[in-house]
Amino acid sequence: MGRGSGSIRPHLAVLLLLTGVLAGLLLRTPVPSVPTPLPQGEVGERIAAALPAELSPLRRAFVESGAALVGRVGYFWGGKSDAVGWDARWGVPAVVTAPGSSTSGESLPFGLDCSGFVSWCAVNAAGDPAAFAAVGNGVRAQRALCAPVDWADALPGDLAFYPDLSHVGIVAGRGEDGGLLVLHCSYSLGGVVCSPDAKAAGFTDLGRPSLFEKTP
């Protein structure tokens, strides 16, 4: 008994050491989740303060609407909303009915997808659910309703797209390094976020929504 007990102790010490190392690694490994809500108005106020004074009221409202959802609304495949103001369904469990996603058929907290985020921002910028159709339903429709824009000419409120039109976001301004800030509802990041560099985030194409034709 004494001999066996003595032989186990070194192995036990190694096991405890490995357990501690693994626990430390797990604690440092980020786990994807719905973004933690930020202090109310923090992101929105920063973005609003940096918007050009000459920006049209519609563009300003479009960007500010998107900034207001950063960290507050999670990603939901097929999630759309034409609510003016906060949608009471957000955060309430709902079945993902849209096909084409690994989450299809699952019950998840309701939120928005990338194009749904853009549509909701348009509705709230205009204060009218009819703006949902004016900006387009879905990424491809939103791209079709845009005129091409050079990166150097981008304005807050223009849209940014992935090359395969699998994702869309809203230009929110420029960072200190000149990169375009983009508001978008991201599956991989768990919800509405503001990325500091559009190109680094994967966006390659810019468009100017026809929604702004009368107020560039």
Number of C-alpha atoms within 10 A of each C-alpha: 5 6 7 8 9 10 10 10 11 11 11 11 11 11 12 12 12 12 12 12 11 12 11 11 11 11 9 9 8 8 8 10 13 19 17 13 11 12 9 13 14 12 19 17 13 12 21 18 10 12 18 12 10 7 15 16 12 19 23 20 21 25 27 24 21 29 28 19 26 25 21 20 27 28 29 28 23 20 19 21 22 21 16 16 13 12 14 9 12 19 17 11 13 16 15 20 15 13 11 9 12 9 15 16 13 13 13 18 19 24 27 26 27 27 27 26 29 32 28 26 31 32 25 23 22 18 16 13 18 12 19 22 15 18 26 23 16 20 22 16 15 24 23 14 17 20 14 16 16 11 14 8 8 20 24 24 31 27 28 30 22 18 12 10 17 12 21 30 30 31 25 31 23 20 14 8 8 11 16 26 24 31 29 30 32 21 19 10 15 18 26 29 23 23 19 20 17 24 16 11 12 13 21 15 20 26 24 23 22 18 19 16 10 7 11 15
